[in-house]
């Protein structure tokens, strides 16, 4: 028996259980209400850019993800409400109505998972190759990436007309979803390793030359040959702490994104496999599996807003301005937001110590370069 015969030929005419149809209708309404406001806010934040700091390559990819999720919220979920309401009332569904929900579902969700993959790749390039990042990741290439995402998303679902919903759902799970999960896991793992490696290098460099950052003891008056010099106010501990904080941010982002993807697409993919290979399952069970698989994917379009935009202080500040929410400013937090402090402190160094200043400068430049990833490229934008 073909895969199409297991569900679409044997169970499509039996109809779904009434309670299932109304449950799916209710949850689709919830996902509509949760996905539309958040994704509209993301798009407005970047387009309006009230703080003039959001129009970056990464954030344009976030906008693309928000656009895909907005299509889910404005088209797929509302159509789902309409279809499953009619299904629950035992009204007949036309072929065009069924195709409308399936096509909007596959197109928008394919664009969503491919956008997640492009975001992971962009962050990987930002961390692994920070010196060439701004040269390689240009607006033109971002536009080409976004165009490619939508061309693939519009082309792949055409297979649906030939093989049917269940079979194409299987293809979707083994292509777009599998590739997205694999790319996300691989890139974030490699990115985390690189951040840990740089954090360890900073810690080692600070430990080796810790004396270079301490003020020489003033046991006597400066004698002939002594000179005054200035060194950054950053202490070794503060530099190491900053590196550790950067590492924790990457780890947190990786865990949140991975959990969101696995919680949504993991069960969905498992249910698709069950629908394709469980010939002993009853039609009632297959209808439950079909709707649950559908709902898990819709849920992902509602949680992406929380995984990306709300992790970014820049987005949160933009949302505050757009919504005109008054926010108390903390001067202490603002003053500590910069990665490298420029406040000099005075230290004594002898002529014999001047030769070490070159080494000190090299370490400081190296640490500033390491800090570029956190400050300029924003690992958690």
N, C-alpha and C positions, 0 to 999 in steps of 0.2 A: 504493500500500500504506500502510495506516495505521501510526502509530507503534507501536501495540500489536502489530500484526502483525509488525513487524521483529524484536522480541525475544520477547515473551510467547507469540505463536502459533507462531513458527517455531523458537524455541530452547528454550523451557521444557521441552518433552518430551524433548529430547536429553540433558539433564543436564550438569552442570559437570564438567570434568576432575577426576579423583580427587586429583591433587596440589594443585590449587587449593583444593579443599574442605578439605584438611588444613592448608594454609597459613593459610587464613582462620580455621579453628578455633583454631590456635595463637596467631595475633595477637589474636583476640578474647579469649582467655584472658589474654594479657598486658595488654590494655586494661582488663579487669575488675580485675586485681590492682593496676593503677596508678591507676585513677580512684576506686575506693572509699575507700581510706585518706585520701587528700588531701582529698576533698570532705567526708568525715565530720569531719575535723579542722576544716575551715572552719566548718561548722555548729556544732560544739561550742564553738569559740572565741568565736563571737558570742553564742550562747545562754548559755553559762556566764560569759563575759566576765570572766576572772580578774583583769585589771588595770583593769576599769571604764572602758575607753576605746574599745570596739569597737562599741557600739550606736549607730551613726550611719546616716543614710539610705543612704550609699554602701555600707556594709557589709551592710545588709539586702538590697540588690540583689545583692551578692556571694553572700550566702546563697541567694538565689533561683537564681542561676546554678549554685551548688554543688548545689542540690536537683535541678535539671534534669540536671546531669552525673552525679549519683548514681543517677538513674533509668537513665541509659545504662549505668552500671557494674553496677547490680544487676538490671536486667531485659534491656535490649537486648543487651548483650554476652554474658551467659550464655545467652540464647535463641539467639544467633548460634552459640555453641559447640555447642549441642544440634542445631540445624538443619544446620549444615555437617558435623558429625560423621556424622549420618544420611545426608547427601548423599554424603559420601565413602565410606560403607559401602554405598552404592547401595540404601538403604532408602527406601521410599515416604514422601513427606511429605503430610500432610493439608492441606486448604485452611485450616483453623483455625490450624494451626501456622505456615503462611506468613503469614497475616494478623496473627498475634500479633507476629511479629518486625517486620513492616512498620509496624504501628501504633505499637508502642513506639518504634521508630526515628524515625518522623516526629514524634510528639508531643514526645518528649524533646529532639530536635535542634532543632525549631522553638522550643521554650521556651529552649533554650540560646542560639541566635543572637539571639532577641529580647531576652534578658537582657543580652547583650553590647552591643546597641544602647542599651538603657536606661542601662547603666553609662557609656557614652560621652556620652550626653546629660546625665547628672547631673554628670559632671566638667566638661562645657562650661559649664553654668549656674554651677558653683562658681567658675570662673575668669573668665568674661565678666561676671557680675553678682554679685560677692562681697557687696555691701552688702545685696542683697535675697534672697540665697541662702537663708538660714535662715527667712525668711518664706515664700518660695515653695515650697521643697522641705521639706515637712512629712511626718511619719510617715503621716498620712492619705493624702496623695498618693502616697507610696511604696507603700502597701498597694493603692491603686487601680491603680497601674502594674503591680504584681505580679499582681493579679487579671486585668487586661487581657491580660497576657502568657500566662497559662494558659488564658483563654477562647479566645484566638486559636489557641493551640497545640492545644487540644482540638477546635476547630471545623474548621480547615483540612483535617486529614487525612481528614475524611469524604468529600472529593472522591475520595480513593483508591479507594473502593468503586465509583465510577462509571467511572474512567478507567484503573485498574490502576497497578502499581508504577512502571514506566518513565515513563509520562506524568506521573504525579504527582511523581516525582522531578524532572522537567523544570520543573513548576510550582513546586516547592519551591525549586529553584535560582534561578528568576527572580523570586521574591517574597521569601521570608524571607531567603535567603542574600544576594541582591543588595542588598536594603534594608539589611541589617546591615553589609555591607562598605561601602556608600556612606555610611551614617550615621557609622560609625566613622572612615573616612578624613576626611570633612568636619569632624566635630566636633573630632577631635584636631588637624587642621591649623589650624583657627580658634583652638583653645585654645593651641597652640604659638605662633602669631603674637601672641596677646594677651600671653602671658608674655614673649616677646621684646621686645614694645613696652614693657611695664612695666619690664623689666630695663634697657632703654635709657634710659627716663625717669629711673630712679633714678641711673644712671651720669651722665647729663647734669646732674641737680640737684646731685649730689655735686661734680662738677667745677666748677660755677658758684660754689658757696659752700663750697669746700673749706676756706677759711680759718676758717669758722665752727666747724669741728670740731678745730682745732689749738690747742694751748696758747700763749697770747701769750708772747713772749720776755720774760724778767725781767731787763732790762738795768739797771733802777734800782729803788729802793724804791717801793712803792705810794704815790702822792702823793694830795693832797686831790682828791676826786671819783672816786677809784678804788674799785671794789666787788669783792667776791668773788662768783663765780657757779659753778654746777656744770653740766657738760655730760655727755652720755652717753659711756661709754668706747668706744663703737663708732667706729672710724676709717672714713674714706671707703672705703678699700680693703676693709675687712671687710664693709661693707654691699654694695658692688658684688660682692664674691666670693659673698656669700649669694644675691644675685639670680641670679648666673650658675649657682650650684649648683642653684637651683630650676629654672632653664631646662633644665639638663642632665638633671634628674630627669624632667621632662615629656617631653623628647626621647627619653630611654631607654625610658620606659613606652610612648610612642607606637610606637617602633620594634619593641619586643617584641610588643605586642598585634597590630600590623599584620602582622608576619612570621608570627605564629602563625595568624592568620586566613587569610592568603593561602596559606600552606603547606598548610593543611588543606582549606579550602573552594575554593581556586583549582583544584587538580587534580581535586577532586570535581566541580565545576561543568563543567570541560572534558570529563571523562569522560561526564557526563550528556548533553552536547551530542553527543558522538560516538555514544553509544548511540541517540540519537534520530534522527540524520541519516545514519549510516553504513550504508546498505542493502547495501553490498558486503562488509561485515565478516562473517567466519565466526561460527558460534555459539560456538566456543571463545574467540575474541577478545571477543565480547560478554559472555560469562560472566566473563572476566578483568576487563573494564571494570566490570561490575556489582559484583563483590566489592571491587575496589580503591576504587571510589567510596564504597562503604559503609564501608570501613576508614578512609579519610581522615577522614570525619566522626566516627567513633568516636574517632579519635586526638585530635581537638580537645577532647573532654570530658576527656581525660587531661592535656592541657597547660594548660588554663585555670587550674588550681591554681598552676602555676609562674608564670604571667603576672600574676596579681593578688595572691594571698595572700602568696606568698614575696617579693614586691616591698615588702611593708609591714613595717617594724620592729615595729609593734604586733601584727600577726598572728604574727610570728616569736616575740615574747616570750610571747604567749598559748600558742602551741604548746609552747614550752619548759616553761611551768608545767603545762599539761595532761599532757604526757608526763613531767613531773618530771625534766627534764634539768637538771643543775647547770650553771650558767653563771657564769663569772668576770665580775664587774662592773668596768668601767673608769671610775674616778671622773672622769678627764679628759674622757671622752666624754660622761658625764652632765652635767657642768658646762657643756659647750659645746653642749648640745642646744637650749637656749633661743635664740629668734631675736633678742630684744632684751635686752642686758645692762643691769642696773640699778645697776651699780657706778659711783658718781660719781667724777669727777676734778676737781681745783681748777684754775681758770684766773683770770687777771686781765682785767678789762675796764674801760675808761674810760667816763666818762659819755657820751662821744660814741658809744661802741660799743653803748650800751644800746638804741638804736633798732633795731639789727640783730637783737636777741634775738627779736623777734616773727617775723622771717623765719626765723631758725634754728628756732624752735618749730614753724612751719608745715612746714618741711622734715622735721623729726623726726616729726611727726604723720603726714605723708604717707607716710614710709617705714614707719612702724608699720602704717599701713593696707595698704600693699603687702605687708608681711610677714604680715598676717592670712591671706592666701590660703595661704601656706606653713605657717604655724603653726596657725591655727585650723581651716581648711578642709581642709588636707592634700591637696595636689595628688596626691601619691602616698600614699594613706591607709594 
